[in-house]
Amino acid sequence: MNPLLKQIELLGILPIATVEDEKKGVPLARTLRESGLPIIEITFRTKAAAHIIEQIAADSSEMLIGAGTILTTEDAKTAISAGARFIVSPGLNPNVVEYCIDKSVIVLPGVFSPTEIQYALEYGLEAVKFFPAEAGGGLNYLKAVAAPFSNIKFIPTGGIDQSTLLSYLQFPKVLACGGSWMIQPEMIRTGQFEKIAELTRISVACAKKR
């Protein structure tokens, strides 16, 4: 397995952050890192996303930074140039996948059906985002759809929280779980970093039980 994917697997959690205020990105990343989770996915849902990735990358080489909600190759190019080490998208866009492969950057496209998983395998991908996890049938559906595929792992995302985290992580085909339950946009906007730290530590402790 790719070393970066192995890092994500060891952490077990991929925190997904939508940050509007450029001044909040670095404190958020520091809070996660100091709470035992040196990884973050910054979504490209705000104009500040690329600059925030640049700031976090400049602040700490220990932080594993990804860019999420990448919809186009231009988004991917911008994110990678800013310092993103992996790319996450809600669906499987062949152009984005091929661009990232060409740039030797890990890409985690969103899949939901067996057909999409097969496409991912054709590209030689070792892991994909499974989205939307809970709304689409939860862990039972994931187990059913993943059954025929032995050479790929999943990052379930969408609706997962502290109460369901461990059950997903204990499924061997799950690489890690993505979510924002410990870093909800309102917490970030209002600077509730102590609360974020507490929730992150709880989640990290839970992930270690897998």
C-alpha positions, 0 to 999 in steps of 0.5 A: 500500500502507498505509504501515505494511505498507510498513514491515513489507515493508522490514524483511522480518521480523516477530519473534513473541514470547511473553513471560511476565515483564513485566520482559523485554518492554522489554529484548527490544524494545530488543535487537531495535531496536538490532539493526536490527529495530524491530518486534515481535509480542507474542502474547496467549498470556500474561496479561502481553501487554497490559501488555508492549505498553503498556510497549514503547509507552511506552519507544519511539515508534520500535518498531512493535508488533503483537499476535498470537494475537488470537482475539476482538474483546475481545482486539483491543480490549484490544491496540489500547488497550494500543498495538498498531498492528497485529493478527495472528490465526491464522485469519480471524475475520470479527468480528475483521477487521471490528472492526479495519477499523472502528477503522482498524487493520491486521489480518493474519488467518491464511489457508491456502486459496484460499477464505480468501484470497478472503474476505480480498480481500472485506474489502479486505485488502492482506496476510494471514498465511500459516499454518502455512507449513512444516507446510502445504507450505512455499514450493511450496504458497504459490506454488501457492495464491497464483498466482491472486491478484495484489492481496494479499501474504503473511506466511508464519509457522510453522516458518520459520527462518534456513535458509529465510528468504531463499527465502521473501523472494525470492518477490515475493508475500511481504511479510515472514516471521514467526517466533520463531527469533531470540527463542525463549521459552526465550531470553526467559525466561532473558534471553539478550539477547546471543544474541538480538541476534546471531541478529537481526543475522544475520537482518536481514543475510539479509533485506537480500539479498532 
